[in-house]
């Protein structure tokens, strides 16, 4: 009986995860087009094939659904692992050369932006008119700036920052360079390959903040 209960519990957990993923996928589609403000939760529920009560039960509100959609899209999965604890961060930390660190981060950034662009650009548009979206946009911007502060400190520890930069100003450059609109313009609009975008990122940031 104990084995059966464990099996049933595991099955319910997997069903709940699949339901959550279906709702997030529906939100990712509809919050981009027709847009966050124009999409009621009933439409998300219909797209996901669940009752609207299920959407409320899983996420609580439309705002929380948007917030979790952004978080999951950034991470690339719904595993409970914070970004600082992800493998790519340890890989960057293990590299002694600052330019190599930038190159490893550029690969992560390119892959992240490829899946994130539609959602974040839609969020930016919604933020101009919707207070909930604006709050999530600000939260995302603040989190990105915090992350780049940590990255800047790591680059500074190599001793290779230009003398006219400190950790704070280097973080500002990193924050600007990672902006998803750069990826949108260069890759999605101008047709650059991801590899060319990555080289642009490394060359641009290195020239701006690292010693020649």
C-alpha positions, 0 to 999 in steps of 0.5 A: 500500500505504501508503494501504491501511495507513493506511485499515486503521489508521484503521478499527481505531482507529474500531472500538476507539473504538466498542467503548469507547463501547459498554462505557461506555454499558453501564456507565452503564446497569448501574452505575446500576441494578442498581448498581455492586456488583451488576454484574459485568463479565460483565454489562457485557460482555453488555450491550455485546455484547462478550466480557468479555476485551474489557472487561478489555483496554480498561479493565483493571478494574471500578474503572478502568471506573467511573473513566473512566465518571465522567470521560467523563460529566463531559466529555460526550465521550471527546476527549482535552481536559482540562476547563481547556482546554475552550471554555466555560472560555475563554468564562468567562475572556473575560467581564469581569463576575463575574455574567456569569461565573457565568451562563455557568458555570451553563449549563455546570453545568446541561448537565453535571448533566443527563447526570451525575446518575444516574452520580454519585448511583449512585457516591455510593451505591456509595461507602458500601460499596465501597472502589474507589467511595469512592476514585473519589468522593473523587477526584471531590470533590477535583477539583471543589474544585480546579476551584472554587478556580480559578474563585474566583480568577478571580472574585476578580480582578474585585475584586468579592468581598465583603470577608468572603470570600477565594479559599478561602472563595469556592471553598467556596461555589462547591463547595457550590453546584455539588453535583449533589444541588442539581440532583437535588432542584430539577430532577429531584425538584421539577420546576424547569426548567433555566433556573430552576435556572441563575437560582437558582445565579447568584442564590445564589452572587452573593448569597453571595460578590459585592459588592451 
